[in-house]
Amino acid sequence: MPDVGEGLTEAEILKWYVQPGDTVTDGQVVCEVETAKAAVELPIPFDGVVHALLFEEGTTVDVGQVIISVQTGAAEEAPAAAAAAPAPVAAPAPAEAAEEPAPAARQPVLVGYGVSQASTKRRPRKAVPGAAAAQNGTAAVAVPAQPEAAPAAAGLNGSGSGHSVGERPLAKPPVRKLAKDLGIDLASVVPTGEGGVVTREDVHAAAAAAITPQAAVPAPAPAVPVPVQPEAAAAREARETRIPVKGVRKVTAQAMVGSAFTAPHVTEFITFDVTRTMKLVQELKDDPDLAGLRINPLLLIAKAVLVAIRRNPDVNASWDEAAQEIVLKHYVNLGIAAATPRGLIVPNIKDAHTKTLGELSTALSELVGTAREGKTSPADMQNGTITITNVGVFGVDTGTPILNPGESAILAVGAIKLQPWVHKGKVKARHVTTLALSFDHRLIDGELGSKFLADIAAVLEHPRRLVTWS
């Protein structure tokens, strides 16, 4: 499983496009996976015959684990052999079996990482002198002999951890950070995870043991099973549905919590007349020079935001916590919140400030279409500066949007409705909407935020300013 996006540690296999025995070629897509940011198709980087699929669809796999094995050598093995499970690394043979270790055969390839000479489960352990690698018919791994005999307790490090001497304990980055924060040496932790991986529970157990003397720990009372009435369990299940939070929904939840409690949010609202903008939308739809383009109010709202940024460039910034600095951006990567079957994502239009109205229309259409198909790449969701979320499509008047992490502001667009409005001294039916702007008060003070929001409204109330202010 390759790292298809910076900082991602796992992905869920959504669909396999190949089966054991199928022939694959370099660059052929073999599966689709969903990370915490998007669904991504994975190509195979070589030619061969699929030997085995190591995980089923719907399984969440850590980055770095082998998910598919492929026979890339001469076609000496029958395709039927490809359906068998991959053979594990053979245990070291007795010293009398061979004088020297057998040569290492080519192992199945980890997609995106080239050829691996290690076991598919974990890194190879050192063997006793004279050990030789066994051949398994598909692939073999050589176990090198050691120059000196290993001590009898080579599998222990003196504290009963079960790690090999000199071997770096296996643990995910978050677990390593947890151990560092708690002052726990991973080499002293007894791993209980599959393949000898240290888990969070192992670290917490080691920390508790370090604080509480072993003798002071009272013997746990025998567990008394609590009978569960089948009728009660069935009734509860009939009244509830549990949905696992993973992938896009999981990272969205984490990001929103982090944003809400780290960036000081301020939200301002403005309600105004957009009748002239609605008339302009219709005129642009009828313009033969714009035939084939998707013209809608969101397009002109996006253009109005870009114009307002040009007039108030300090709103386009980010906060550098480490340096305690405000970073002004001289580019606008305009995010558009998109609801997809997998959850809310916010891809952005790169360098939106450089695009014409027609180019902006094309970029919006492509962005929304790709998001709905679930094909948005992680790169399309990185480095956004300001976001627009259109809650008006659901008939909602307004809201208080939460900032996309790392961005300075987010604009919520409410429903555009015919309402009684005072126009030129008379009450008339006019198209009216409400905008809500949430911004990071560390970057944007009340005056700047108010001017920015007022400029957006002024452009949409009198859209000729799209030309005069651009």
N, C-alpha and C positions, 0 to 999 in steps of 0.2 A: 504494500500500500504506500504509494508515494505521498509526499507532503505537497498537496496541490494548492496550498495557500499558506502564507506566512502565519505561524503561530498555531496551526491546526494540529491536533494530536490524534484524531481518529476520524473515521468516515464509515457510513453505512452502505453496504452493497445493496443497490436497488434492483439491478437486473443484470443477469449474465446474457451475453449475446453469442456465446460459444459453449460447447459441451465437450467432454472428453472424447478424443478421437478426431475432432475437427482440425483441419489444417488452417494455420494462421500465417499471415504475412506481416512484415515490418510496417507499422503504422496502422494496422487494422484495429478498430475499436472492439474490445473484448467485454467490457462491462461499463455500467453506469453506477457512480457512487454519489452519495449525498454527504457533503461536509456540513459544518456549522454555518457555512455561508452560501452554498449553492450546490446544485447537481452538476456533476462533471463526468464526462466520458473519458475512459482511460484507454489509450492505445497500447498495443504490444510492441516492444522495440526490436523484434527479431522474427525470423521465419522458423516454423516448426510445426509439431503436432501437439495439441493439448493433451497433457498427461492426466491432470487432475485439477478440479476446482476445490480449493481447500476450505471455503466458507460458503454457506448457503445464502440465498437472497434474504435480505432483512437482518443480516448479522452486522453488528458494529465492530469494526476491526481497527486496531491501533496502527498508526503510521509506522512503517518498518516491518510489519508482518508480511510473510509470503501469502499471497491470495490465490495464485495460480502457478502450476508447474507445467513446463513445456519441454518436450523432447526435441532438441535441436540438432542432434548428431545424425549420422547416416541412418536411413530408414531400415534398420535391421530388426526392429521389434515390430510385431504385428500390431495393427491399430487396436485390437482387442485388449492388449496389455495396457493401453493408455487409460482404460476405464478403471484400472485398479488404483487403490490409494497409494500415495507416494511412500516409498519404503523409508523407514527411519534410518538414521545413522547407525551402523552396526556397532555393537559393543567391541572393545578391544579384544583381539584373539590372544590366546596364550603366547608367551614369548617363544615357545618351541615352534609355533606355526610358521614364523617367518623371521628372517634375519633383519630385513629392512621394511619400513612402511610402504604399503602399496601406493602407487601414484594416485593423486586426487582426480576423480572424474568430474566432468562439468555438471554443476548442480542446476536445478531449475532456476529461472531468472525472476527476480523481483521486479515487477513492472515499474519502469522509470528509474531503476537503480543499477542496471547492468547485471553481470553474472555474479552470483554469490557462491562462495566456496564453503559457507557455513551451514550448519543444520537449520532446518526451517523453523525450529522451535526456539533455540537460543544459541549463543556463541559456543564453539567447541571447548571442552575442558581438556586440560593437559592429561596425558596418559602416562602409565608406568613405562619403564624402559623396555624396549623390545616389542612393544605393542605394534600391531599392524592393522591397517584399515581393511575391512571386509568388503567385498564386492557384493552388490545387491541386484544386479541385472539392469537397473535403470540408471543409477548414479552412485558414486562412491565418494567418501570423504576420507582423506588420509589423516591418521592420528599420529603426529610426530612423536618420536621417542624423546625422552628427557635425558640430558647428559648425566644426571645423578638420580639415584633411586629416590622416589617420593616417600616422605615419612608416612607412617601408618595413618596419621590423622590429617592427611593432606586436604581432606574435604572440610576441615574446620579451621577457624581462625583464632582459636583460643577462647572465644566467648560463646561458642556454640551457635554461630550464625548460619553455618552451612554454606558459606561462600568459599570458593577455592582461594588458596593463598595467592596474593598478588592480583586477584581478579576484581575488577570494579563491579560493585553490586548492581544488579539490574533494577531499575526503577524509572518511572515516568518523571518528566521535569517537575510537575506540581508536587510529587511526593518528595523529590530531592529538596525542593524549596521548603516544604514543611519540615523536613528533618533538619535543615539548616537553621530555620527559625526556632526550633525547639532545642537546638544544640545536641542533636542525636547523630552519632557516627553511623552511617548506613552499613558499614562493615560489621557492626555489632548487632545488627537487627536480624532476627530470624525471619526469612521470607516465607510467606504462605501462599503467594500468588502462583498462578499456573506458570510453569517453566522456571520457578525460582525467582519470580519478580516480587520485590518489596512493595507492599500496598500501604495505603494511608493508615489502615487499621494496625498494621505491623509497627509503624512509626509511633502511633499513639500508645500502643501497648508497651513499647520500649521506653517511652517517656514516662508512663505511669510507673513502670518498674523502677526507673531511676529515682523517682520521687519517693515512692513508698517502699520501705524494706520488705523483702520477700516474706520474712517471718511475721510481719504485721498484717499481712493480708489474710482476713478470715476465710475459712473454707465456705464456699458458696452453699447456701441451703439447697437441698434437692428440689428440682423444679417440680411443681405440682401442676400437671396438665389441667387446663381449664376446658371442659367439654364445650364444644360449639354445636349448637343445634343446627342441623342441616336446613331446617325450615327458615331459621333466622338468617343464615348466610345467603340462602337463595333469595329471600325477600330483599336483603340489602343489595345484592347484585342486580336485582330487577329495578331498583330505584336509583342506581348509580352507574356511571360509566367512567372508567379510568383510562386516560389517554397518556401514554408515555411522552414526556417532554424531551425531545432530542432534535438534533439537526438545527435547522434554521430557527425553529421556535425556541429552542433552548438558548442559543446564543443571543436571540433578540431579548429574551427575558433578562438574561444576565447584563446585557448592554444597557437596557432601560433602567434597571436598578442602579447600576454604576453611574449612569448619567444623572439620574434624578438626585442622587445623594452626594455627588461630587461637584457638579456645576450649579451655581446659584441661578435658578431659573427666574426670569421675569416675563410675563405675558401681557401684551397690550392688544387692544381690539379697535377696529374701525369699521363702521357700516357706511356704505356710500352707494351712489347711483352708477350703474355700469351699463345703462341703456345704450350709450354711444359705442361702447365696446362690442355689445351684442350686434349692433348694426354693422360695425366694421367686420365682424366675423362673417356675416352673411355676404358682404361685398367681396371679401377675399375668396369665399367659396365660389362666387360667380366669376372671378377673374380667370380668364383662359390661361394666363401665364402661370397660374398656380394650380392648374389642373393636375390631379393625381396626388396632391399633397393633402394630408390630414389637417384641416383647419378647424380649431375649436377654441373655446375660451381659455383652456389651460395653456395653449401656445402663446396667446397674448399676455397671460399672467406671467409666464416664464420670461417673456421678453421684457415686461415691465420690471420684474425683479432685477434683471441684468442692467437695465437702465438706472434703476435706483442704486445699485451697487456702484456704478460708475460715478454717480453723484455723491455717494457716501462710502468711499473705498475702505474706511476703517472698520466697517462691519464684517468685511471678508477676512477673517483672522482666525487664529487658534491659540490655545493656551499651552505653553511649555511648562509643565509642572516642575520638572527637574531643574531647569534654568531660571524659573520664575520670570518668564518673559512672554510678551505678546508677539506672536509671529504674524505679520501682515502678509497676506497672499496676493500676488500680482496676477493670479489666474483665478477663474471661477469654474470649479467642477460642480455643476448644478445637480443635486440629488433629486430624484423623483420617487417618492414612496409608492411601492407597488404591492398590492395584495395578491398572493399566489396561493395555490393549494397547499404549499409547504409552509406558509407563513408570510409575514411582512418582510420585504427586503427593500433596500434603498440603493439601487444602482445610480450612477451619476454620469452626466454628459461631460466628457472631458473638454476643457477649454471652451465652455459654452459661450463665453463673452466674445469669442472671435467669429461666431457663426451668424450668417444672415437668417432672416425669417424662414426662408425655404429650407436652409440647412438645419435649423433648429427643429422644424417640423419633421424632417426625415429622421433626425436623431431621436426625437421623442417617440416616434412610431416604432423604430427599431428597438429602443430600450424597453418599451412596454410589451411589445410582442415577444421579445426574448425572455423577459421575466415571466410572462404567463406560460410559456412553454417549459419553464424550469431550467433554462439553459444559460442563465446569467453566470458569468465567470467571476471568481473572487476578485480579479483585477478591476472589474467594472464597478465594484462596491467599495474600493479603497480610495483614500485621499479626497473624499468629498469635502466641500467647504460650506455650502448652504443648501438646505433641502426644502422642497415644496411637497406638502401632503394635501391631497384633494378629498376632503371629507364630504364635500357638497354632492358628489355622485351618489351618496347614500341618503340624500335629502336632509343632511345635518346642517344646521345653521353655522355652528362654530365649535371650537374646542380649545383646550390648552395643550398643545403638542409638547412632547418631550424631545429634547435635542438628540440628534444622532451623535453618538460619542465622537469627540474631536472636532465638531463643527461649532460655528458661532451662533447660528440662528436656524429656525425652522418656521416656515409660513404655512398655516392651515387655511385652506380656501373653503368657505362655506357655500351652501346652495345658492344659486342665483334664482330669485323668485320675483314675480310681479307683485308689487306692494304699493299702497298709497304713499305718495312722496310729494313734497312741496317742490315744484319745478317752475321757476320764473313767476313766483308769487301765487301759483295755483296748485291745488292738490290734484295730482294725476297718477295714473298707473305707470310705474317705472320698474325697470329691472334693478333689483337691489341685492347686494351681497355683503357679507361680513368677513373680514380677514382677521386672523389671530396670529401675532408674531411672538414666539418665545425666543429669548436670546440669553446668552451667557453674560451675566452682569459683571463678571471680571473683565470682559472684553468690551462690552457695549454698555454705556451708561444710559440713563433715561432719555437724555436729550438726543443722543445719536440714534437710539432705537426708535424714538418717536419720529424723527426726521425721515428715517429710512422707510418706516411704515407709511407715513403721510405721502412720501414721493411715489410709492407703489400705487396707492389709491388715486393720486392725482393723475398718473399716467392712464390708469384704467377708466377714470371718470372723463378724461379728455384725451383719447388715444392719439390725437395728432402730436402729442408730446413724445410719442415714440420716435418721431422724426426730429423734432426740434431739440430734444434733450440728448439724442444719441450722438 
